[in-house]
């Protein structure tokens, strides 16, 4: 009987904690404009979840591309983006969102700015043209494999023109490569 009373006491004494947890779960950082917006069904979308352990810039790009097909009316688009974005946060990322100050987020622009600031340390710094110039084709490396690596690096470099890319390719190729000889003999434009 004492055990039952003890368990009942524990259940009753934890009720304030339950009430506090329920109250916290109903608080939202969204302003009334966003949280009370009536949003139509955006259609079937495939959006990846973000848990706070990957590149936030990549996640935001992927999200924007995924919701481009959403069928929001113009007046509900901003609120719809906010709600969809938060629905696809989980784990530590969802905890971060729930800790934001109440009534502090009034647009998707504000939400995405706060998101990128929070996870800025995880942003991939990208690839520079120096990474392209540092590649080198090894004597026993198949040309096909090297060109795949070169193309992959080139795709990540922003703002490099074709002349510079071809120069980097010529420099990177093994000096006895038949392909290098061919590049030096003929004029390339791309």
Buried (B, 14 or more C-beta within 10 A) or exposed (E): EEEEEEEEEEEEEEEEEEEEEEEEEEEBBBBEBBBEBEBEEBEEBEBEEBEBEBBBBBBBEBBEEBBEEBEBEEEBBBBBBBBBBBEBBEEEBBEBBBEBEEBEBBBBEBBBEBBBEBBEEBEEEEBBBEBBBEBEBEEEEEBEEBBEBBEEBBEEBEEBEEEBBBEBBBBBBBEEBEBBEEBEEEEEEE
